[in-house]
Amino acid sequence: MEMTYLKRLRDLREDHDKTQQEIADVLGTSQTMYARYERGANELPIRHLITLCRYYGVSADHILGLK
């Protein structure tokens, strides 16, 4: 079964020992909004996807699960 991008977001954050608040600060948003991104309650904006790719040093394809 393929890992969803929501799980990848959480796994990347946890693998880097970061809290939701720390990542929210990087994105310039609230912890509540970032938690909604991880849960899938809100779509992750492309500008945030780009910021996370740069922050974690991974490609958008990696986060999105594309080959």
DSSP file (Angstrom, degrees, kcal/mol; ACC not computed):
  #  RESIDUE AA STRUCTURE BP1 BP2  ACC     N-H-->O    O-->H-N    N-H-->O    O-->H-N    TCO  KAPPA ALPHA  PHI   PSI    X-CA   Y-CA   Z-CA
    1    1 A M              0   0    0      0, 0.0     2,-0.2     0, 0.0     0, 0.0   0.000 360.0 360.0 360.0 135.1    0.0    0.0    0.0
    2    2 A E        -     0   0    0      1,-0.1     2,-0.3    63,-0.0    63,-0.0  -0.450 360.0-118.6 -74.4 142.5    1.3    3.4   -0.9
    3    3 A M        -     0   0    0     -2,-0.2     2,-0.1     1,-0.1    -1,-0.1  -0.627  30.9-126.9 -77.5 134.5    2.1    5.9    1.8
    4    4 A T     >  -     0   0    0     -2,-0.3     4,-2.1     1,-0.1     3,-0.2  -0.396  18.0-114.6 -79.2 160.9    0.0    9.0    1.5
    5    5 A Y  H  > S+     0   0    0     59,-0.2     4,-2.4     1,-0.2     5,-0.1   0.804 116.6  61.6 -65.5 -26.5    1.5   12.5    1.4
    6    6 A L  H  > S+     0   0    0      2,-0.2     4,-1.8     1,-0.2    -1,-0.2   0.919 106.0  44.8 -64.4 -42.5   -0.2   13.2    4.7
    7    7 A K  H  > S+     0   0    0     -3,-0.2     4,-3.1     1,-0.2    -2,-0.2   0.889 111.1  54.0 -67.7 -38.2    1.8   10.3    6.4
    8    8 A R  H  X S+     0   0    0     -4,-2.1     4,-2.9    55,-0.2     5,-0.3   0.907 105.9  53.2 -62.1 -41.0    5.0   11.5    4.7
    9    9 A L  H  X S+     0   0    0     -4,-2.4     4,-2.0     2,-0.2    -1,-0.2   0.945 114.0  41.8 -57.9 -48.1    4.5   15.0    6.1
   10   10 A R  H  X S+     0   0    0     -4,-1.8     4,-2.8     2,-0.2     5,-0.2   0.921 114.8  50.5 -66.3 -44.1    4.1   13.6    9.6
   11   11 A D  H  X S+     0   0    0     -4,-3.1     4,-2.9     2,-0.2    -2,-0.2   0.906 110.0  49.7 -63.3 -41.9    7.0   11.1    9.1
   12   12 A L  H  X S+     0   0    0     -4,-2.9     4,-1.3     2,-0.2    -1,-0.2   0.934 112.9  47.7 -60.9 -45.0    9.4   13.8    7.8
   13   13 A R  H  <>S+     0   0    0     -4,-2.0     5,-2.3    -5,-0.3     3,-0.4   0.942 115.8  43.3 -61.2 -47.9    8.5   16.0   10.8
   14   14 A E  H ><5S+     0   0    0     -4,-2.8     3,-1.7     1,-0.2    -2,-0.2   0.876 109.3  57.0 -67.8 -37.7    9.0   13.3   13.3
   15   15 A D  H 3<5S+     0   0    0     -4,-2.9    -1,-0.2     1,-0.3    -2,-0.2   0.785 109.8  46.6 -63.0 -26.7   12.2   12.0   11.7
   16   16 A H  T 3<5S-     0   0    0     -4,-1.3    -1,-0.3    -3,-0.4    -2,-0.2   0.260 114.5-120.2 -97.4  10.4   13.6   15.5   12.1
   17   17 A D  T < 5 +     0   0    0     -3,-1.7     2,-0.3     1,-0.2    -3,-0.2   0.893  63.1 146.8  52.3  46.6   12.4   15.6   15.8
   18   18 A K      < -     0   0    0     -5,-2.3    -1,-0.2    -6,-0.1     2,-0.2  -0.841  43.4-132.6-112.1 149.5   10.3   18.7   15.1
   19   19 A T     >  -     0   0    0     -2,-0.3     4,-1.9     1,-0.1     5,-0.2  -0.518  29.2-109.7 -89.6 164.9    7.0   19.7   16.6
   20   20 A Q  H  > S+     0   0    0      1,-0.2     4,-2.7     2,-0.2     5,-0.2   0.884 121.1  55.8 -59.9 -37.2    4.0   20.8   14.6
   21   21 A Q  H  > S+     0   0    0      1,-0.2     4,-2.3     2,-0.2    -1,-0.2   0.903 104.8  51.5 -63.4 -41.2    4.6   24.3   16.1
   22   22 A E  H  > S+     0   0    0      2,-0.2     4,-1.7     1,-0.2    -1,-0.2   0.906 113.4  43.8 -63.1 -41.4    8.2   24.4   14.8
   23   23 A I  H  X S+     0   0    0     -4,-1.9     4,-2.1     2,-0.2    -2,-0.2   0.888 110.7  54.9 -71.8 -37.7    7.1   23.4   11.3
   24   24 A A  H  X>S+     0   0    0     -4,-2.7     5,-2.6     1,-0.2     4,-1.2   0.903 106.7  52.1 -59.0 -40.6    4.2   25.9   11.5
   25   25 A D  H  <5S+     0   0    0     -4,-2.3     3,-0.3     1,-0.2    -1,-0.2   0.899 107.3  51.8 -62.1 -41.0    6.7   28.6   12.3
   26   26 A V  H  <5S+     0   0    0     -4,-1.7    -1,-0.2     1,-0.2    -2,-0.2   0.890 114.9  43.0 -61.2 -39.0    8.8   27.6    9.3
   27   27 A L  H  <5S-     0   0    0     -4,-2.1    -1,-0.2    -5,-0.1    -2,-0.2   0.613 111.0-121.3 -83.8 -13.0    5.7   27.9    7.1
   28   28 A G  T  <5S+     0   0    0     -4,-1.2     2,-0.2    -3,-0.3    -3,-0.2   0.859  76.1 107.4  73.9  34.9    4.5   31.1    8.7
   29   29 A T  S   <S-     0   0    0     -5,-2.6    -1,-0.3    -6,-0.1     2,-0.2  -0.718  73.6 -83.7-131.3-178.4    1.2   29.6    9.8
   30   30 A S     >  -     0   0    0     -2,-0.2     4,-2.3     1,-0.1     5,-0.2  -0.508  30.7-119.5 -88.4 159.4   -0.4   28.5   13.0
   31   31 A Q  H  > S+     0   0    0      1,-0.2     4,-2.7     2,-0.2     5,-0.2   0.884 115.6  56.3 -61.4 -38.2    0.1   25.1   14.7
   32   32 A T  H  > S+     0   0    0      1,-0.2     4,-1.7     2,-0.2    -1,-0.2   0.918 108.3  45.9 -61.4 -44.4   -3.6   24.5   14.3
   33   33 A M  H  > S+     0   0    0      2,-0.2     4,-1.7     1,-0.2    -1,-0.2   0.911 112.1  50.7 -67.0 -41.2   -3.5   25.0   10.6
   34   34 A Y  H  X S+     0   0    0     -4,-2.3     4,-2.3     1,-0.2    -2,-0.2   0.916 107.9  53.3 -63.0 -40.6   -0.4   22.8   10.2
   35   35 A A  H  X S+     0   0    0     -4,-2.7     4,-1.9     1,-0.2    -1,-0.2   0.884 106.1  54.0 -59.7 -37.2   -2.2   20.1   12.1
   36   36 A R  H  X>S+     0   0    0     -4,-1.7     5,-1.7     2,-0.2     6,-1.4   0.860 106.4  52.1 -65.6 -35.0   -5.1   20.4    9.7
   37   37 A Y  H  <5S+     0   0    0     -4,-1.7     3,-0.4     2,-0.2    -2,-0.2   0.939 109.9  48.2 -63.9 -46.0   -2.6   19.9    6.8
   38   38 A E  H  <5S+     0   0    0     -4,-2.3    -2,-0.2     1,-0.2    -1,-0.2   0.841 114.3  46.4 -64.6 -32.8   -1.3   16.7    8.4
   39   39 A R  H  <5S-     0   0    0     -4,-1.9    -1,-0.2    -5,-0.2    -2,-0.2   0.665 111.6-119.7 -81.3 -17.7   -4.8   15.4    9.0
   40   40 A G  T  <5S+     0   0    0     -4,-1.1    -3,-0.2    -3,-0.4    -4,-0.1   0.584  79.4 123.5  87.2  10.0   -6.0   16.2    5.5
   41   41 A A  S   <S+     0   0    0     -5,-1.7     2,-0.3    -6,-0.2    -4,-0.2   0.799  80.2  28.7 -73.1 -27.9   -8.7   18.6    6.7
   42   42 A N  S    S-     0   0    0     -6,-1.4    -2,-0.3    -9,-0.1     2,-0.2  -0.971  91.4-110.4-129.2 146.9   -7.1   21.4    4.6
   43   43 A E        -     0   0    0     -2,-0.3    -6,-0.1     1,-0.1    -7,-0.0  -0.531  34.1-116.2 -72.7 140.4   -5.1   21.1    1.4
   44   44 A L        -     0   0    0     -2,-0.2    -1,-0.1    -7,-0.2     5,-0.1  -0.686  33.6-123.7 -76.2 119.0   -1.4   22.0    1.7
   45   45 A P    >>  -     0   0    0      0, 0.0     4,-2.1     0, 0.0     3,-0.7  -0.306  15.6-119.9 -63.7 149.5   -0.8   25.1   -0.4
   46   46 A I  H 3> S+     0   0    0      1,-0.3     4,-2.7     2,-0.2     5,-0.2   0.868 113.6  59.1 -58.4 -38.0    1.9   24.7   -3.1
   47   47 A R  H 3> S+     0   0    0      1,-0.2     4,-1.8     2,-0.2    -1,-0.3   0.865 107.9  46.5 -61.5 -34.1    4.0   27.5   -1.5
   48   48 A H  H <> S+     0   0    0     -3,-0.7     4,-2.7     2,-0.2    -1,-0.2   0.874 109.2  54.1 -74.0 -37.5    4.1   25.4    1.7
   49   49 A L  H  X S+     0   0    0     -4,-2.1     4,-2.3     2,-0.2    -2,-0.2   0.929 110.1  47.5 -59.4 -45.2    5.0   22.3   -0.2
   50   50 A I  H  X S+     0   0    0     -4,-2.7     4,-2.2     1,-0.2    -2,-0.2   0.921 111.7  50.1 -62.5 -44.6    7.9   24.1   -1.8
   51   51 A T  H  X S+     0   0    0     -4,-1.8     4,-2.6    -5,-0.2    -2,-0.2   0.910 111.3  48.6 -61.1 -42.7    9.0   25.5    1.6
   52   52 A L  H  X S+     0   0    0     -4,-2.7     4,-2.9     2,-0.2     5,-0.3   0.882 108.2  54.3 -66.8 -38.1    8.9   22.0    3.1
   53   53 A C  H  X>S+     0   0    0     -4,-2.3     5,-1.6     1,-0.2     4,-1.5   0.933 113.2  42.7 -59.7 -45.7   10.9   20.5    0.2
   54   54 A R  H  <5S+     0   0    0     -4,-2.2    -2,-0.2     3,-0.2    -1,-0.2   0.913 114.7  50.5 -66.4 -42.5   13.6   23.1    0.8
   55   55 A Y  H  <5S+     0   0    0     -4,-2.6    -2,-0.2     1,-0.2    -1,-0.2   0.922 120.5  33.2 -62.6 -46.6   13.5   22.7    4.6
   56   56 A Y  H  <5S-     0   0    0     -4,-2.9    -1,-0.2    -5,-0.1    -2,-0.2   0.620 105.6-123.9 -87.4 -13.0   13.8   18.9    4.6
   57   57 A G  T  <5 +     0   0    0     -4,-1.5     2,-0.3    -5,-0.3    -3,-0.2   0.880  69.5 120.2  71.6  38.4   16.0   18.7    1.5
   58   58 A V      < -     0   0    0     -5,-1.6    -1,-0.3    -6,-0.3     2,-0.1  -0.838  63.8-103.4-127.8 166.7   13.6   16.4   -0.4
   59   59 A S     >  -     0   0    0     -2,-0.3     4,-1.8     1,-0.1     5,-0.1  -0.476  25.3-119.4 -86.2 160.4   11.8   16.6   -3.7
   60   60 A A  H  > S+     0   0    0      1,-0.2     4,-3.0     2,-0.2     5,-0.2   0.870 116.8  60.5 -63.1 -36.3    8.1   17.4   -4.1
   61   61 A D  H  >>S+     0   0    0      1,-0.2     5,-2.4     2,-0.2     4,-1.3   0.891 102.7  51.6 -57.6 -39.8    7.9   14.0   -5.8
   62   62 A H  H  45S+     0   0    0      2,-0.2     3,-0.4     3,-0.2    -1,-0.2   0.951 113.1  43.1 -63.1 -49.3    9.1   12.4   -2.6
   63   63 A I  H  <5S+     0   0    0     -4,-1.8   -55,-0.2     1,-0.2    -2,-0.2   0.912 118.7  44.5 -63.6 -41.7    6.5   14.1   -0.4
   64   64 A L  H  <5S-     0   0    0     -4,-3.0   -59,-0.2    -5,-0.1    -1,-0.2   0.608 110.3-120.5 -81.0 -11.6    3.7   13.4   -2.9
   65   65 A G  T  <5 +     0   0    0     -4,-1.3     2,-0.3    -3,-0.4    -3,-0.2   0.800  59.6 149.6  78.5  29.1    4.8    9.8   -3.5
   66   66 A L      <       0   0    0     -5,-2.4    -1,-0.2    -6,-0.2    -2,-0.1  -0.673 360.0 360.0 -95.3 151.5    5.3   10.2   -7.2
   67   67 A K              0   0    0     -2,-0.3    -1,-0.1    -5,-0.0    -5,-0.1   0.411 360.0 360.0-104.2 360.0    7.9    8.2   -9.1
